[in-house]
């Protein structure tokens, strides 16, 4: 068996490092897709002290069979099997995800999925806490997000709640992104294999 030259070893390490950087970038894009209005606008608020954690049943009624529209993508909480699917980004920075969503009786919604990009697959879990006072719903991204009004008692145009829609905003884009990323991933894997 022939030993690899130092240049071949360097090329292999460089290709692996580049794939790692691309994967990290794709993951950051996926994480940014979940940016809350409080994080985006730099607003910091506190949920009222007498607000209570929402129940799992209340959260289920809000999120089941809904698509959540994001600035550069969307996620869908399917009722069947509590399946979660999503896409984010465009072109070379496209990512897609499949996983599950769950709710707890402590007011938490969690989206646990494998995010796929042209450079690999990364698991991610994103959770949001919810509290309610009267008909006003507060939300914050865990662990360190800021509380904000997710749904006002009297509907407001800028409520994040309005970005939850019954229409499936994910499936068609998900299939398109999967078909675009698979050839790029196969090519990337083939190039890495030939360099090793």
Backbone as numpy.savetxt, mean C-alpha at the origin, in Angstrom:
# Nx Ny Nz CAx CAy CAz Cx Cy Cz
35.67 -26.48 -12.75 34.83 -25.30 -12.75 35.71 -24.06 -12.75
35.37 -23.12 -13.62 36.17 -21.91 -13.73 35.80 -20.93 -12.63
36.81 -20.30 -12.08 36.58 -19.28 -11.07 36.23 -17.98 -11.79
35.31 -17.22 -11.20 34.91 -15.95 -11.80 36.02 -14.93 -11.66
36.09 -14.08 -12.66 37.09 -13.01 -12.60 36.62 -11.96 -11.61
37.54 -11.13 -11.10 37.14 -10.06 -10.19 36.12 -9.12 -10.83
36.23 -8.90 -12.13 35.28 -8.01 -12.81 33.90 -8.65 -12.84
33.83 -9.95 -13.13 32.53 -10.64 -13.14 31.90 -10.61 -11.75
32.72 -10.82 -10.71 32.20 -10.74 -9.34 31.69 -9.34 -9.03
32.42 -8.33 -9.47 32.01 -6.94 -9.23 30.70 -6.66 -9.96
30.58 -7.13 -11.22 29.35 -6.91 -11.98 28.16 -7.59 -11.31
28.37 -8.79 -10.80 27.30 -9.50 -10.11 26.87 -8.74 -8.86
27.83 -8.29 -8.07 27.51 -7.53 -6.85 26.82 -6.21 -7.20
27.29 -5.54 -8.25 26.70 -4.27 -8.67 25.26 -4.48 -9.13
25.02 -5.53 -9.92 23.66 -5.82 -10.38 22.75 -6.12 -9.20
23.23 -6.89 -8.24 22.42 -7.21 -7.05 22.13 -5.94 -6.25
23.12 -5.07 -6.11 22.92 -3.82 -5.37 21.91 -2.93 -6.09
21.99 -2.88 -7.42 21.05 -2.07 -8.20 19.63 -2.60 -8.04
19.48 -3.92 -8.08 18.16 -4.51 -7.87 17.64 -4.16 -6.48
18.52 -4.18 -5.48 18.12 -3.83 -4.12 17.65 -2.39 -4.04
18.36 -1.48 -4.71 17.96 -0.07 -4.72 16.61 0.11 -5.40
16.41 -0.57 -6.53 15.13 -0.47 -7.23 14.00 -1.03 -6.39
14.27 -2.12 -5.70 13.26 -2.71 -4.83 12.91 -1.77 -3.69
13.93 -1.15 -3.08 13.68 -0.20 -2.00 12.87 0.99 -2.49
13.17 1.48 -3.70 12.43 2.60 -4.28 10.98 2.20 -4.51
10.76 1.01 -5.03 9.39 0.54 -5.27 8.62 0.42 -3.97
9.28 -0.06 -2.93 8.62 -0.18 -1.62 8.27 1.18 -1.06
9.15 2.14 -1.21 8.87 3.49 -0.72 7.67 4.07 -1.45
7.57 3.81 -2.76 6.43 4.27 -3.53 5.15 3.65 -2.99
5.20 2.36 -2.70 4.03 1.67 -2.17 3.64 2.25 -0.81
4.61 2.52 0.04 4.34 3.09 1.36 3.75 4.49 1.22
4.27 5.29 0.28 3.76 6.65 0.08 2.33 6.64 -0.43
1.93 5.55 -1.07 0.56 5.47 -1.56 -0.43 5.58 -0.41
-0.03 5.21 0.79 -0.90 5.25 1.95 -0.82 6.56 2.72
-0.23 7.58 2.17 -0.06 8.84 2.90 -1.43 9.42 3.26
-1.60 9.75 4.52 -2.87 10.29 4.99 -2.90 11.80 4.77
-4.10 12.40 4.77 -4.18 13.84 4.60 -3.39 14.60 5.67
-3.37 14.10 6.90 -2.61 14.78 7.95 -1.12 14.75 7.64
-0.63 13.61 7.11 0.79 13.51 6.76 1.11 14.39 5.56
0.22 14.40 4.58 0.46 15.16 3.36 0.46 16.66 3.64
-0.46 17.11 4.47 -0.58 18.54 4.73 0.20 19.01 5.93
0.85 18.10 6.62 1.62 18.47 7.79 0.75 18.85 8.98
-0.54 18.54 8.92 -1.44 18.88 10.02 -1.28 17.86 11.14
-1.23 18.34 12.35 -1.16 17.45 13.49 -2.36 17.74 14.37
-3.15 16.71 14.62 -4.32 16.90 15.48 -4.40 15.72 16.43
-5.28 15.83 17.34 -5.48 14.79 18.35 -6.95 14.42 18.33
-7.23 13.12 18.38 -8.62 12.69 18.48 -9.13 13.10 19.86
-10.39 13.51 19.96 -10.94 13.89 21.26 -10.77 12.77 22.28
-10.52 13.15 23.51 -10.28 12.18 24.58 -11.46 11.23 24.77
-12.68 11.70 24.51 -13.84 10.84 24.72 -14.25 10.07 23.46
-13.45 10.14 22.40 -13.72 9.33 21.21 -13.41 7.87 21.55
-14.19 6.96 21.01 -14.00 5.54 21.30 -13.43 4.82 20.09
-12.72 3.74 20.34 -12.21 2.91 19.24 -13.41 2.29 18.52
-13.35 2.27 17.20 -14.42 1.68 16.41 -14.35 0.15 16.50
-15.49 -0.48 16.33 -15.54 -1.95 16.36 -15.14 -2.51 15.00
-14.81 -3.79 15.01 -14.50 -4.47 13.75 -15.68 -4.44 12.79
-16.90 -4.58 13.33 -18.10 -4.55 12.48 -18.27 -3.18 11.82
-18.03 -2.11 12.59 -18.14 -0.77 12.01 -17.11 -0.56 10.90
-15.88 -1.00 11.15 -14.83 -0.84 10.14 -15.13 -1.69 8.91
-15.63 -2.90 9.13 -15.98 -3.77 8.01 -17.01 -3.08 7.11
-18.01 -2.46 7.71 -19.05 -1.79 6.93 -18.49 -0.61 6.12
-17.46 0.03 6.62 -16.84 1.14 5.89 -16.03 0.63 4.70
-15.24 -0.42 4.90 -14.22 -0.80 3.92 -14.57 -1.97 3.00
-15.52 -2.83 3.36 -15.73 -4.03 2.54 -16.20 -3.69 1.13
-15.59 -4.38 0.17 -15.87 -4.20 -1.26 -15.75 -2.74 -1.70
-14.77 -2.06 -1.14 -14.49 -0.67 -1.52 -13.09 -0.56 -2.10
-12.93 0.38 -3.01 -11.61 0.77 -3.51 -11.25 2.07 -2.82
-10.00 2.20 -2.42 -9.50 3.41 -1.78 -8.58 4.09 -2.77
-9.01 5.22 -3.27 -8.24 5.96 -4.28 -7.11 6.72 -3.61
-5.88 6.53 -4.10 -4.69 7.21 -3.59 -4.18 8.18 -4.64
-3.24 9.07 -4.29 -2.72 10.02 -5.28 -2.14 9.35 -6.53
-1.53 8.17 -6.38 -0.92 7.52 -7.53 -1.20 6.01 -7.51
-2.48 5.66 -7.30 -2.84 4.26 -7.27 -4.15 4.05 -6.54
-4.40 2.79 -6.17 -5.63 2.45 -5.44 -5.46 1.08 -4.80
-6.21 0.87 -3.73 -6.26 -0.43 -3.07 -7.71 -0.88 -2.98
-7.95 -2.17 -3.02 -9.32 -2.68 -2.93 -9.42 -3.73 -1.83
-10.42 -3.56 -0.99 -10.71 -4.50 0.09 -11.88 -5.38 -0.36
-11.57 -6.57 -0.85 -12.58 -7.51 -1.33 -13.23 -8.22 -0.14
-14.54 -8.41 -0.20 -15.23 -9.15 0.86 -14.83 -10.62 0.81
-14.77 -11.18 -0.39 -14.45 -12.59 -0.57 -13.05 -12.90 -0.05
-12.99 -13.62 1.08 -11.71 -14.00 1.65 -10.91 -12.86 2.25
-11.56 -11.69 2.40 -10.87 -10.50 2.91 -9.58 -10.23 2.12
-9.65 -10.45 0.81 -8.50 -10.26 -0.06 -8.26 -8.77 -0.29
-6.99 -8.37 -0.28 -6.58 -7.00 -0.56 -5.72 -7.01 -1.81
-6.06 -6.14 -2.78 -5.25 -5.97 -3.98 -5.00 -4.48 -4.17
-3.87 -4.16 -4.79 -3.54 -2.74 -4.97 -2.56 -2.56 -6.11
-2.45 -1.32 -6.56 -1.42 -0.93 -7.51 -1.00 0.49 -7.15
0.21 0.84 -7.53 0.71 2.20 -7.30 1.79 2.49 -8.33
1.96 3.76 -8.64 3.02 4.18 -9.55 2.66 3.98 -11.00
3.62 4.33 -11.86 3.43 4.16 -13.29 4.78 3.89 -13.94
4.71 3.33 -15.13 5.94 3.04 -15.88 6.86 2.10 -15.12
8.14 2.44 -15.11 9.14 1.60 -14.44 8.96 1.55 -12.93
8.22 2.50 -12.38 8.02 2.54 -10.93 6.69 1.91 -10.50
6.06 1.18 -11.42 4.80 0.51 -11.10 5.02 -0.60 -10.08
4.07 -0.73 -9.17 4.07 -1.83 -8.21 2.64 -2.36 -8.10
2.53 -3.60 -7.69 1.21 -4.17 -7.43 1.30 -5.05 -6.19
0.15 -5.26 -5.57 0.15 -6.01 -4.32 -1.05 -6.94 -4.25
-0.84 -8.05 -3.55 -1.92 -8.96 -3.20 -1.68 -9.41 -1.77
-2.77 -9.48 -1.03 -2.66 -9.90 0.36 -4.04 -9.97 0.99
-4.10 -9.58 2.27 -5.35 -9.63 3.01 -5.54 -8.34 3.80
-6.79 -8.06 4.11 -7.11 -6.94 4.99 -7.85 -7.49 6.20
-7.62 -6.85 7.34 -8.30 -7.30 8.54 -8.66 -6.09 9.40
-9.69 -6.29 10.21 -10.13 -5.26 11.14 -10.18 -5.87 12.53
-10.01 -5.01 13.54 -10.06 -5.48 14.92 -11.11 -4.69 15.69
-11.47 -5.19 16.86 -12.41 -4.48 17.73 -11.73 -3.37 18.51
-10.47 -3.13 18.25 -9.76 -2.00 18.86 -9.60 -0.86 17.85
-10.40 -0.89 16.78 -10.42 0.21 15.83 -9.34 0.17 14.77
-8.76 -0.97 14.52 -7.62 -1.02 13.60 -7.98 -1.74 12.29
-7.56 -1.13 11.18 -7.61 -1.74 9.85 -6.16 -1.99 9.45
-5.83 -3.22 9.05 -4.48 -3.53 8.59 -4.54 -4.12 7.19
-3.62 -3.69 6.37 -3.47 -4.18 5.01 -2.12 -4.89 4.94
-2.14 -6.20 4.80 -0.91 -6.99 4.78 -0.79 -7.61 3.39
0.28 -7.26 2.67 0.39 -7.71 1.29 1.84 -7.87 0.86
2.01 -8.61 -0.22 3.29 -8.74 -0.90 3.27 -7.72 -2.05
4.19 -6.76 -2.02 4.29 -5.76 -3.07 5.31 -6.21 -4.10
4.90 -6.21 -5.36 5.73 -6.68 -6.47 6.16 -5.49 -7.33
7.42 -5.51 -7.73 7.94 -4.51 -8.65 8.86 -5.21 -9.64
9.42 -4.47 -10.57 10.32 -5.07 -11.55 11.58 -5.61 -10.88
11.86 -5.16 -9.67 13.10 -5.58 -9.01 12.89 -6.60 -7.89
11.65 -7.02 -7.64 11.45 -8.03 -6.63 10.14 -7.91 -5.88
10.06 -8.65 -4.79 8.84 -8.73 -3.97 9.20 -8.41 -2.53
8.38 -7.56 -1.90 8.62 -7.17 -0.52 7.30 -7.24 0.26
7.31 -7.89 1.43 6.11 -7.89 2.27 5.95 -6.54 2.97
4.70 -6.12 3.15 4.44 -4.86 3.83 3.14 -4.98 4.61
3.11 -4.38 5.77 1.90 -4.33 6.59 1.69 -2.87 6.98
0.55 -2.32 6.60 0.20 -0.95 6.93 -1.10 -0.97 7.73
-1.10 -0.29 8.87 -2.29 -0.28 9.74 -2.75 1.14 10.00
-4.05 1.28 10.18 -4.68 2.55 10.51 -5.58 2.35 11.72
-5.50 3.27 12.67 -6.41 3.25 13.82 -7.58 4.18 13.55
-8.73 3.83 14.10 -9.95 4.61 13.90 -10.63 4.83 15.25
-11.10 6.05 15.45 -11.91 6.39 16.62 -13.14 7.14 16.14
-14.16 7.10 16.98 -15.42 7.74 16.60 -15.98 8.52 17.77
-16.48 9.69 17.48 -17.19 10.51 18.45 -18.43 11.02 17.75
-19.60 10.57 18.20 -20.83 10.89 17.48 -20.75 10.25 16.10
-20.95 11.05 15.07 -20.85 10.54 13.70 -19.54 10.93 13.02
-18.61 11.49 13.77 -17.31 11.87 13.22 -16.32 10.73 13.43
-15.62 10.36 12.35 -14.63 9.28 12.40 -13.24 9.89 12.26
-12.35 9.51 13.17 -10.95 9.95 13.15 -10.09 8.78 12.72
-9.01 9.09 12.02 -8.10 8.03 11.57 -6.66 8.50 11.74
-5.76 7.55 11.97 -4.33 7.84 11.94 -3.59 6.60 11.48
-2.52 6.82 10.77 -1.68 5.71 10.33 -0.79 5.31 11.48
-0.68 4.01 11.70 0.18 3.50 12.77 1.59 3.26 12.24
2.60 3.41 13.04 2.52 3.70 14.47 2.60 5.19 14.79
3.02 6.02 13.86 3.35 7.39 14.25 2.63 8.47 13.45
1.53 8.13 12.81 0.79 9.14 12.07 0.05 10.08 13.00
-0.49 11.14 12.43 -1.26 12.12 13.19 -2.75 11.84 12.99
-3.53 12.04 14.03 -4.98 11.89 13.92 -5.53 12.98 13.02
-6.51 12.65 12.23 -7.22 13.63 11.42 -8.67 13.17 11.26
-9.54 14.07 10.85 -10.93 13.71 10.64 -11.01 12.97 9.30
-11.33 11.70 9.37 -11.47 10.84 8.20 -12.85 11.05 7.56
-13.86 11.22 8.43 -15.23 11.42 7.97 -15.93 12.36 8.94
-16.29 13.53 8.46 -17.02 14.49 9.29 -18.46 14.02 9.50
-19.07 14.44 10.60 -20.47 14.09 10.89 -21.36 14.60 9.76
-21.11 15.81 9.30 -21.76 16.35 8.10 -20.72 16.28 7.00
-20.99 15.51 5.97 -20.00 15.23 4.93 -19.31 16.50 4.44
-17.99 16.42 4.31 -17.18 17.51 3.77 -16.52 17.02 2.48
-16.36 17.92 1.52 -15.79 17.54 0.23 -14.40 16.92 0.35
-13.62 17.37 1.32 -12.23 16.89 1.43 -12.07 15.70 2.38
-13.17 15.08 2.79 -13.07 13.89 3.65 -12.34 12.77 2.92
-11.38 12.14 3.58 -10.70 10.98 3.01 -11.71 9.86 2.75
-12.73 9.80 3.55 -13.80 8.81 3.39 -14.38 8.83 1.98
-14.42 10.00 1.35 -14.96 10.14 0.00 -14.13 9.40 -1.05
-12.90 9.04 -0.69 -12.03 8.32 -1.63 -12.28 6.81 -1.58
-13.20 6.39 -0.73 -13.63 4.98 -0.70 -14.85 4.87 -1.61
-14.72 4.11 -2.69 -15.80 4.01 -3.67 -16.11 2.54 -3.94
-17.33 2.27 -4.35 -17.75 0.90 -4.66 -17.12 0.38 -5.95
-16.84 1.27 -6.88 -16.25 0.87 -8.16 -14.89 0.21 -7.96
-14.64 -0.86 -8.69 -13.35 -1.56 -8.63 -12.32 -0.76 -9.44
-11.46 -0.03 -8.75 -10.43 0.78 -9.39 -9.10 0.04 -9.51
-9.10 -1.24 -9.12 -7.83 -1.97 -9.03 -7.67 -3.05 -10.09
-8.66 -3.90 -10.27 -8.49 -5.13 -11.06 -7.91 -4.90 -12.45
-8.46 -3.96 -13.22 -7.96 -3.77 -14.59 -6.52 -3.25 -14.59
-6.21 -2.32 -13.70 -4.84 -1.82 -13.62 -3.89 -2.88 -13.09
-4.36 -3.70 -12.17 -3.53 -4.76 -11.60 -3.09 -5.74 -12.68
-4.02 -6.17 -13.50 -3.68 -7.12 -14.57 -2.72 -6.49 -15.58
-2.94 -5.22 -15.90 -2.06 -4.52 -16.84 -0.65 -4.42 -16.27
-0.52 -4.01 -15.02 0.80 -3.85 -14.41 1.49 -5.20 -14.27
0.75 -6.23 -13.88 1.33 -7.57 -13.78 1.93 -7.99 -15.13
1.16 -7.77 -16.20 1.64 -8.19 -17.52 2.83 -7.36 -17.98
2.89 -6.09 -17.58 4.03 -5.25 -17.95 5.27 -5.59 -17.12
5.09 -5.91 -15.85 6.23 -6.17 -14.97 6.83 -7.55 -15.17
6.03 -8.55 -15.49 6.55 -9.91 -15.59 7.67 -10.04 -16.62
7.52 -9.52 -17.86 8.64 -9.63 -18.81 9.89 -8.89 -18.32
9.70 -7.73 -17.69 10.85 -6.97 -17.17 11.54 -7.75 -16.07
10.77 -8.41 -15.22 11.35 -9.19 -14.12 12.10 -10.41 -14.68
11.51 -11.08 -15.66 12.18 -12.23 -16.26 13.49 -11.81 -16.91
13.49 -10.67 -17.60 14.70 -10.16 -18.23 15.74 -9.82 -17.17
15.32 -9.18 -16.10 16.23 -8.82 -15.01 16.83 -10.07 -14.38
16.00 -11.08 -14.12 16.50 -12.34 -13.55 17.47 -13.03 -14.50
17.16 -13.01 -15.80 18.04 -13.64 -16.78 19.38 -12.93 -16.84
19.37 -11.60 -16.82 20.62 -10.84 -16.85 21.46 -11.11 -15.62
20.84 -11.21 -14.46 21.57 -11.48 -13.23 22.16 -12.89 -13.27
21.40 -13.85 -13.79 21.89 -15.23 -13.86 23.10 -15.35 -14.77
23.11 -14.64 -15.88 24.24 -14.73 -16.81 25.49 -14.08 -16.24
25.31 -13.15 -15.31 26.47 -12.47 -14.72 27.07 -13.26 -13.57
26.35 -14.23 -13.06 26.86 -14.98 -11.90 27.77 -16.04 -12.30
